[in-house]
Amino acid sequence: MTHLAPLRARLEESFTPLACECSLNGDGTLTVRLYHRESGEVDLVVSGMSLDSVRSEDSIAKLIDELRYELHNTPLHRSEP
């Protein structure tokens, strides 16, 4: 569990002004939720990640890149023509 606090802080730093919630699921996988602190509006939720996959600095950097990609390519962030 103590591993989640530094991961959350790193993600919040990378996705400011969004807040981040990291939670460990019953099956041992990780869920990351990026949301607006004031409104609570959720921008992205990713579930099912192995906690072991985010233990090194390189793996956390890769996760941040993947979350950025997902965040910018979700239907919520596409402008309507």
C-alpha positions as CSV (number, residue, x, y, z in Angstrom):
1,M,0.0,0.0,0.0
2,T,2.8,2.4,0.8
3,H,3.9,2.2,-2.8
4,L,0.7,3.9,-4.0
5,A,1.3,7.2,-2.3
6,P,4.5,8.1,-4.1
7,L,2.9,6.8,-7.4
8,R,-0.1,9.1,-6.8
9,A,2.1,12.1,-6.1
10,R,4.2,11.5,-9.2
11,L,1.0,11.2,-11.4
12,E,-0.5,14.3,-9.9
13,E,2.7,16.2,-10.5
14,S,2.7,15.0,-14.2
15,F,-1.0,15.8,-14.8
16,T,-1.5,19.1,-12.9
17,P,-4.1,20.5,-12.4
18,L,-5.8,17.1,-12.3
19,A,-5.9,15.1,-9.1
20,C,-5.2,11.4,-9.0
21,E,-6.5,8.5,-7.1
22,C,-4.7,5.1,-7.1
23,S,-6.4,2.1,-5.7
24,L,-5.5,-1.5,-5.3
25,N,-8.3,-3.9,-6.4
26,G,-9.1,-7.2,-4.7
27,D,-7.4,-9.1,-7.5
28,G,-4.1,-7.3,-6.9
29,T,-4.4,-5.0,-9.9
30,L,-4.2,-1.2,-9.8
31,T,-6.8,1.4,-10.9
32,V,-5.8,5.0,-11.7
33,R,-8.4,7.7,-11.8
34,L,-7.5,11.3,-13.1
35,Y,-10.1,13.9,-12.2
36,H,-10.8,17.6,-11.6
37,R,-10.2,18.4,-7.9
38,E,-13.0,21.0,-7.6
39,S,-15.8,19.4,-9.6
40,G,-14.9,15.7,-9.2
41,E,-15.4,15.3,-13.0
42,V,-13.4,12.3,-14.1
43,D,-11.2,12.6,-17.2
44,L,-9.7,9.1,-17.3
45,V,-10.0,5.8,-15.4
46,V,-7.6,2.9,-16.2
47,S,-8.0,-0.4,-14.4
48,G,-6.4,-3.8,-14.4
49,M,-2.7,-2.8,-14.3
50,S,-0.3,-5.0,-12.5
51,L,1.2,-3.3,-9.4
52,D,4.5,-4.9,-10.3
53,S,4.4,-3.1,-13.7
54,V,4.9,0.3,-11.9
55,R,7.7,-0.4,-9.5
56,S,10.7,1.2,-11.4
57,E,11.2,4.8,-12.5
58,D,11.2,3.6,-16.2
59,S,7.9,1.8,-15.8
60,I,6.3,4.8,-14.1
61,A,7.5,7.1,-16.9
62,K,6.0,4.7,-19.4
63,L,2.7,4.7,-17.5
64,I,2.7,8.5,-17.5
65,D,3.3,8.5,-21.3
66,E,0.5,5.9,-21.8
67,L,-1.9,7.9,-19.6
68,R,-1.2,11.1,-21.5
69,Y,-1.9,9.3,-24.7
70,E,-5.2,8.0,-23.4
71,L,-6.2,11.3,-21.8
72,H,-5.7,13.2,-25.1
73,N,-7.4,10.6,-27.2
74,T,-10.5,9.9,-25.2
75,P,-13.8,11.0,-26.7
76,L,-14.3,13.5,-23.8
77,H,-11.4,15.5,-25.1
78,R,-12.1,15.5,-28.8
79,S,-13.6,18.8,-30.1
80,E,-16.9,18.5,-31.9
81,P,-16.8,19.7,-35.5
